[in-house]
Amino acid sequence: MASAYMPKNILITGAAGFIASHVCNRLIRNYPDYKITVLDKLDYCSNLKNLNPTRSSGNFKFIKGDICNADIVNYILLTESIDTIMHFAAQTHVDNSFGNSFEFTQNNIYGTHVLLEACKVSGGQVKRFIHVSTDEVYGETEEDAVVGNHEACQLLPTNPYSATKAGAEMLVMAYGRSYGLPVITTRGNNVYGPNQFPEKLIPKFFLLAMKGKILPIHGDGSNVRSYLYCEDVAEAFEVILHRGEVGHVYNIGTKKERRVIDVARDICNLFSLDPDTHIRFVENRPFNDQRYYLDDQKLKSLGWVEKTTWEEGLRKTMDWYVKNPDWWGDVSGALLPHPRMLTMPGVEKNNGQDVRKVVVNKITQNGNDGSKLKEEFPKLLHIKESLIKYVPEPIN
Ligand SMILES: NC(=O)c1ccc[n+]([C@@H]2O[C@H](COP(=O)([O-])OP(=O)(O)OC[C@H]3O[C@@H](n4cnc5c(N)ncnc54)[C@H](O)[C@@H]3O)[C@@H](O)[C@H]2O)c1
């Protein structure tokens, strides 16, 4: 095996979000010699508290900014002498991508392009560009497939989110080929654990179950997902950073699969709720991949193994959400069956009131009647047209 790569100055994008916060906290903890700069625009799903274990470290710096801003990116590369980029920042929620998908193209494709171009103009300064992609770029796996997607499989994305992730990968590949940029790409299964914004299935179910509320499942719950615990995934990135080979793609996967209905049942059981009365099936997404099954051998050959069992990971996650129910403040918008957080950002104000709260309140008062909403908030809903299409059913 080639000798391990040793970074000095790392730029991590999107580390106020879920996965990258665990990666950043782990690297700061394990490698006091590495200097880490985080660039994050602090979008609705992020939280600086995710970086609490790290914020007082002398080798850590946080910069609030957008990866789409070439001036900021060029400035950071130069002033921080960045030799390594771990690029996590993205719009990540598939449900949102069925609403305002331009945001996904902008952040996921254009944002990645800006980073790549900054590396190019820095003239060989960057020795590793680790691009974080997803299992979803492979598209749906057949229900009865026994062999998982390996890294050379064709990319066949099925939703706007995964299409933008696949698009970003194409640019990464091209910059590797055209300019010799030392790129590595990862494609991961679903991740769960502390710090995950509750628009995603597992934290959303925890927050609802904690309040004894109904867990809404898109479709019939037969869709299968593979889940990895966040600390195992952070370790996978540690391994890829040091031992990953330039030009290669690594799946970060698990062979353990679980139907969504079984995830909901497990969470009900943890809170002693009767699954028959606390699970409700709601309208499915426009397209909901049945399964993402990965071949995980290549990363294992670098020495990585999944350590956390589902039961242990779920228990740790539950403990964290029970202790930190208000980590993001009011997340009622995210707990709806079909949230559209990109169209309900807490930062936008309408007559001084949080738009998200206004909309959610009106939905609760008006039931499912989107036309009433439109009458009452023409200006607001002119911008938020996509929300009308998805006025969620109230769930108590
Ligand atoms: N969550 C999963 O299960 C999963 C699985 C496989 C791959 N991934 C990939 O891993 C990465 C991280 O996912 P996550 O779930 O931790 O994300 P997340 O949604 O929790 O966090 C994303 C972070 O990126 C930041 N961000 C978004 N756009 C930005 C921009 N233009 N400039 C600067 N910062 C920006 C946000 O503020 C946020 O802090 C993503 O690239 C995602 O596609 C996630």
The ligand as a Gaussian input file, in Angstrom:
#p B3LYP/6-31G(d) Opt

LIG

0 1
 N      -27.079000      12.703000       4.798000
 C      -26.876000      11.593000       4.134000
 O      -27.447000      10.543000       4.461000
 C      -25.910000      11.571000       2.957000
 C      -25.633000      10.338000       2.334000
 C      -24.720000      10.315000       1.280000
 C      -24.101000      11.487000       0.859000
 N      -24.399000      12.667000       1.469000
 C      -23.692000      13.878000       1.017000
 O      -22.915000      14.309000       2.118000
 C      -22.816000      15.739000       2.127000
 C      -23.271000      16.273000       3.463000
 O      -24.613000      15.853000       3.683000
 P      -25.382000      16.242000       5.039000
 O      -26.610000      15.428000       5.095000
 O      -24.432000      16.235000       6.145000
 O      -25.769000      17.748000       4.701000
 P      -26.573000      18.829000       5.531000
 O      -27.758000      19.185000       4.709000
 O      -26.772000      18.426000       6.948000
 O      -25.533000      20.045000       5.550000
 C      -25.140000      20.705000       4.392000
 C      -24.300000      21.897000       4.837000
 O      -23.815000      22.553000       3.662000
 C      -23.995000      23.949000       3.834000
 N      -24.149000      24.520000       2.490000
 C      -25.095000      24.222000       1.562000
 N      -24.880000      24.959000       0.452000
 C      -23.793000      25.715000       0.692000
 C      -23.099000      26.684000      -0.065000
 N      -23.516000      27.037000      -1.294000
 N      -22.013000      27.286000       0.480000
 C      -21.606000      26.968000       1.736000
 N      -22.240000      26.070000       2.506000
 C      -23.312000      25.448000       1.989000
 C      -25.244000      24.092000       4.685000
 O      -25.279000      25.332000       5.351000
 C      -25.082000      22.915000       5.646000
 O      -24.356000      23.297000       6.794000
 C      -23.663000      16.217000       0.948000
 O      -22.822000      16.490000      -0.140000
 C      -24.584000      15.039000       0.647000
 O      -24.954000      15.014000      -0.719000
 C      -25.299000      12.735000       2.509000

